[in-house]
Amino acid sequence: MSENRMATLLPAALADQTKTATLELVNVWKSHFIELEPSVRERMSMMGPAKSAVAKDAAEIVSNSPQLMPAYRDAEGFRVDLANAATLRPLIGHLKDLVRELETLLLVSEAEAYDTALAVYAHVREMAERGGSATAQAAAETLGAHFANRRPRKNSAQA
């Protein structure tokens, strides 16, 4: 018998609580969301460690010597952007961690369910081929329809 890693049913209350909390977070943050055209978004880049170091040093320089801020740039806007980035980065990290864990649960659940479905199909197909019950024949036909457009199995006699 194969191992079933997801042997415990996830509580509906947990799923409901997660959905509610997610919707509440979206609602709380909604007033801060910014709509960007895809073409504008593509031209923007996230600050990784190297870009973050440049921005941090630039902020320190203009903080100590405000006259070094270009006249066409807003010093307060720069400060706000850096503060917002510092606030958002850890939040996004926590959310990504949660999503990664939920995706693992989904991956395992779906993989195990499909593996079991294939085992059921193989079993009912074998039963039907041996002249099994009408129920087995109907089940093999129903499940077999999902594979009708795929290449036929190699027959062991042809191999």
Stockholm file with secondary structure:
# STOCKHOLM 1.0

chainA/1-159         MSENRMATLLPAALADQTKTATLELVNVWKSHFIELEPSVRERMSMMGPAKSAVAKDAAEIVSNSPQLMPAYRDAEGFRVDLANAATLRPLIGHLKDLVRELETLLLVSEAEAYDTALAVYAHVREMAERGGSATAQAAAETLGAHFANRRPRKNSAQA
#=GR chainA/1-159 SS CCCCSCCSCCCHHHHHHHHHHHHHHHHHHGGGCCCCCHHHHHHCCCCCHHHHHHHHHHHHHHHHCGGGSCTTSCHHHHHHHHHHHHHHHHHHHHHHHHHHHHHHHHHHHHHHHHHHHHHHHHHHHHHHHTTCCHHHHHHHHHHHGGGTTSCCCCCTTTC
#=GC SS_cons         CCCCSCCSCCCHHHHHHHHHHHHHHHHHHGGGCCCCCHHHHHHCCCCCHHHHHHHHHHHHHHHHCGGGSCTTSCHHHHHHHHHHHHHHHHHHHHHHHHHHHHHHHHHHHHHHHHHHHHHHHHHHHHHHHTTCCHHHHHHHHHHHGGGTTSCCCCCTTTC
//
